[in-house]
């Protein structure tokens, strides 16, 4: 199933998923494992990751670890 997540959407990230940041050469700089599930704002979309906003910082999360938040209007 193709995702329709776009910049500005929320994604559900389950507890236990690792968020990370990278430096300019692509090396992992910081990591954080979520202790609770979270709905996070997508600020950028890459090929295999989303950039999400969490605790006043931008983090990367692998797309295959997230779930689309559906609007039931």
Phi and psi in degrees as GROMACS dihedral restraints (atoms count N, CA, C in turn):
[ dihedral_restraints ]
;  ai    aj    ak    al  type     phi  dphi    fc
    3     4     5     6     1   -80.2    20    10
    4     5     6     7     1   134.8    20    10
    6     7     8     9     1   -78.7    20    10
    7     8     9    10     1   151.0    20    10
    9    10    11    12     1  -114.6    20    10
   10    11    12    13     1    17.6    20    10
   12    13    14    15     1   -64.9    20    10
   13    14    15    16     1   133.3    20    10
   15    16    17    18     1  -126.6    20    10
   16    17    18    19     1   164.8    20    10
   18    19    20    21     1   -55.6    20    10
   19    20    21    22     1   132.0    20    10
   21    22    23    24     1    97.4    20    10
   22    23    24    25     1   -12.0    20    10
   24    25    26    27     1   -81.5    20    10
   25    26    27    28     1   164.3    20    10
   27    28    29    30     1   -98.5    20    10
   28    29    30    31     1   144.3    20    10
   30    31    32    33     1  -123.2    20    10
   31    32    33    34     1   146.3    20    10
   33    34    35    36     1   -89.0    20    10
   34    35    36    37     1   127.4    20    10
   36    37    38    39     1  -119.2    20    10
   37    38    39    40     1   116.0    20    10
   39    40    41    42     1   -67.0    20    10
   40    41    42    43     1   160.5    20    10
   42    43    44    45     1   -63.0    20    10
   43    44    45    46     1   150.3    20    10
   45    46    47    48     1    89.4    20    10
   46    47    48    49     1   -11.0    20    10
   48    49    50    51     1   -77.6    20    10
   49    50    51    52     1   141.2    20    10
   51    52    53    54     1   -92.9    20    10
   52    53    54    55     1   127.7    20    10
   54    55    56    57     1   -99.1    20    10
   55    56    57    58     1   150.8    20    10
   57    58    59    60     1  -150.5    20    10
   58    59    60    61     1   162.4    20    10
   60    61    62    63     1  -122.5    20    10
   61    62    63    64     1   156.8    20    10
   63    64    65    66     1  -126.3    20    10
   64    65    66    67     1   150.7    20    10
   66    67    68    69     1   -87.6    20    10
   67    68    69    70     1  -175.4    20    10
   69    70    71    72     1   -62.1    20    10
   70    71    72    73     1   -26.5    20    10
   72    73    74    75     1   -93.8    20    10
   73    74    75    76     1     7.1    20    10
   75    76    77    78     1    89.5    20    10
   76    77    78    79     1     3.8    20    10
   78    79    80    81     1   -78.9    20    10
   79    80    81    82     1   143.3    20    10
   81    82    83    84     1   -65.8    20    10
   82    83    84    85     1   129.5    20    10
   84    85    86    87     1  -103.2    20    10
   85    86    87    88     1   -48.5    20    10
   87    88    89    90     1  -135.7    20    10
   88    89    90    91     1   150.5    20    10
   90    91    92    93     1  -133.4    20    10
   91    92    93    94     1   153.3    20    10
   93    94    95    96     1  -149.1    20    10
   94    95    96    97     1   128.7    20    10
   96    97    98    99     1   -99.3    20    10
   97    98    99   100     1   125.3    20    10
   99   100   101   102     1   -67.4    20    10
  100   101   102   103     1   129.7    20    10
  102   103   104   105     1   -89.1    20    10
  103   104   105   106     1   -15.4    20    10
  105   106   107   108     1  -135.9    20    10
  106   107   108   109     1   152.8    20    10
  108   109   110   111     1   -64.6    20    10
  109   110   111   112     1   152.4    20    10
  111   112   113   114     1  -145.9    20    10
  112   113   114   115     1   149.9    20    10
  114   115   116   117     1  -103.6    20    10
  115   116   117   118     1   118.0    20    10
  117   118   119   120     1  -119.5    20    10
  118   119   120   121     1   146.9    20    10
  120   121   122   123     1   -80.4    20    10
  121   122   123   124     1   128.0    20    10
  123   124   125   126     1   -82.5    20    10
  124   125   126   127     1   120.8    20    10
  126   127   128   129     1  -105.7    20    10
  127   128   129   130     1   -15.5    20    10
  129   130   131   132     1  -161.2    20    10
  130   131   132   133     1   150.9    20    10
  132   133   134   135     1  -121.8    20    10
  133   134   135   136     1   125.2    20    10
  135   136   137   138     1  -110.8    20    10
  136   137   138   139     1  -178.5    20    10
  138   139   140   141     1   -61.6    20    10
  139   140   141   142     1   -46.3    20    10
  141   142   143   144     1  -119.3    20    10
  142   143   144   145     1    -2.1    20    10
  144   145   146   147     1  -135.4    20    10
  145   146   147   148     1   159.9    20    10
  147   148   149   150     1  -109.0    20    10
  148   149   150   151     1   146.9    20    10
  150   151   152   153     1   -93.4    20    10
  151   152   153   154     1   123.6    20    10
  153   154   155   156     1  -123.6    20    10
  154   155   156   157     1   154.0    20    10
  156   157   158   159     1   -98.7    20    10
  157   158   159   160     1   121.3    20    10
  159   160   161   162     1  -146.4    20    10
  160   161   162   163     1   127.1    20    10
  162   163   164   165     1    50.8    20    10
  163   164   165   166     1    51.2    20    10
  165   166   167   168     1    63.9    20    10
  166   167   168   169     1    21.2    20    10
  168   169   170   171     1  -139.0    20    10
  169   170   171   172     1   155.6    20    10
  171   172   173   174     1   -90.2    20    10
  172   173   174   175     1   132.8    20    10
  174   175   176   177     1  -129.7    20    10
  175   176   177   178     1   157.4    20    10
  177   178   179   180     1   -97.9    20    10
  178   179   180   181     1   143.9    20    10
  180   181   182   183     1  -139.7    20    10
  181   182   183   184     1   138.6    20    10
  183   184   185   186     1   -67.3    20    10
  184   185   186   187     1   132.6    20    10
  186   187   188   189     1   -55.1    20    10
  187   188   189   190     1   -38.5    20    10
  189   190   191   192     1   -73.6    20    10
  190   191   192   193     1    -1.1    20    10
  192   193   194   195     1  -102.9    20    10
  193   194   195   196     1     2.8    20    10
  195   196   197   198     1  -116.9    20    10
  196   197   198   199     1   165.2    20    10
  198   199   200   201     1  -128.6    20    10
  199   200   201   202     1   140.7    20    10
  201   202   203   204     1   -67.4    20    10
  202   203   204   205     1   137.8    20    10
  204   205   206   207     1   -93.8    20    10
  205   206   207   208     1   115.0    20    10
  207   208   209   210     1   -89.8    20    10
  208   209   210   211     1   141.4    20    10
  210   211   212   213     1   -92.9    20    10
  211   212   213   214     1   119.8    20    10
  213   214   215   216     1   -95.3    20    10
  214   215   216   217     1    35.8    20    10
